[in-house]
C-alpha cells in the first residue's frame, strides 16, 4: 500500500511501525456549528484510507479529536448564553448522526478537548521546563518558534528570514502571521465562564496543543499516520510537530496525508456566495447519504473536488446502474474475468487511494456482469464495497418499508391502475426523494432503499 507523504513529498509504503496495527490520528470537527460538506470531504477521505488499511489485512487504531474549546466555540456559547458543554453537545450529536448517514466507520477513540485539560497543562509545563516556551506579560504561554530548528519542515517553508518577535494569539492564522504561537491563553472577559486553573493562572489551552496532547496520550509519542485537510497543514500540523518533538525529542509522526479543498460549482464555499451546504441541507433537498458519499469519494483525495447538484444526479443514476447489476449477481466461485477487475481495484486503492481508477474497475465489473447476464460475482462486489461503502446488496438486505413510504406506494399503485401516469411519476419522484427506489415489473411495483 503506497501513499503520498506530505512530509517527504513522495510516495511511500504504508506499514505499521509496530506489529500489524496502523495508529492513525485524524483532525476532527470544531463543534461550534453543523459540519459542512467541505469538512465531510476530509472525513470521507479518511474513511477510505481506514478501509483500505483494513482491506490490506492490517489493523487500525484511529483517534479523532473533538475540538470543543477554542475561539469559535467560546464565542458561540457566550452569544447563545449557554454553558460551553451544552452548546457543543448539540453539534457533537449532529456530527455523529452525519457520520452514520455517510456510512463512515467510527474511530476507536473520540477524545474531547475539555476532557483532557490536565494532559495539555502537563505538556505545556514540559515545554516551559525545556526552555522552548515562555509566559508573556498578559499571562499567556507561547512556544518559541526560533527554538525549534525544524519548524517549517512539513509546510516546506524556510522561515529563517521571517520577522521575529511576533506572537500569534489567535487559534487560526496564515503564513504571513508566522510567529510564536499560544500554548495557553490567559483568561479574558470575553471568555466569560470558560476557563481552567493552571500554573500560569486561569485560562484555556490553545488549539494546537490539544491535538499534540491527545494524540500522544492515545497513540504514543511516535505514531504511524496523521491526516487532515490541506488547510490544517499550516499552521496547525506544523505547530503540532513543533510542540510534540520539542517536548519528547522523538519523531512525532512518520506519515502525513492531506486532502485538497472542496469547491461548490467551481467556487469557494461560503455563506455569502449562497453555496454553503451542511449534510442536512442536502438531505432536505432529497439526496441520500449514499449519493453524497459517492460524490465525496469519487475523486483523488489530493485533487480539488468540485461539488455540484449535477454530480449528485449523476451519482443517483450510477448507483441505480450498480444496484440493477448487483441484483442479477449470485453467490459462488468468482470467475476469472471478475477476479481481473478485483485485481485492478486493489491495485488502484493501493496506489495512493486512486479512487477514479477504483471506480473504473467497479464499472468494468458491472459491464462484464451485465454482458454475462449475471454470474457468481457477489463476492467481488462485496470485496470492493469493503472500501467503497456505497453498494446496496438488494433483496437480501432490504429494510422494512416505513409506513409513510408504503402509503405513497399504495397511492402510486392506484394512479397506475387509473393510468394517471403523471401522478405515478410524481409519486415515484417523491418516494425517490425520501431515499427509496421504485421498480416496476409484471408482478407490480417493488421498492428498495437507495
Secondary structure, DSSP 8 states (H G I E B T S, - for coil): -EEEETTTTEEEE---SSTTEEEEEE---BTTS--BHHHHHHHHHHHHHHHHHHHTT-EEEEEE-BB-SSHHHHHHHHHHTS-HHHHHHHHHHHHHHHHHHTT----SB--BGGG-HHHHHHHHHHHHHTTSEEE-TTS-EEE-GGG-TTTTTTTT---TTS-SS-EE-SS---GGG-SEEEEEEE--GGGTT--B--TT-SEEE-HHHHHHHHHHHHH-SSEEEEEEEGGGIIIIIHHHHHHHHHHHSS--EEEEEEE--EEETTEE--TTTT---BHHHHHHTT--HHHHHHHHHSS-TTS-EEE-HHHHHHHHHHHHHHHHHHHHB--S---HHHHHHHHHHHHHHTBT--HHHHHHHHHHHHHHHHHTTSBS-HHHHHHHHHHH-----GGGG-----HHHHHHHHHHHHHHHTT-HHHHHHHHHHHHHTTEEEEEETTEEEEEE-
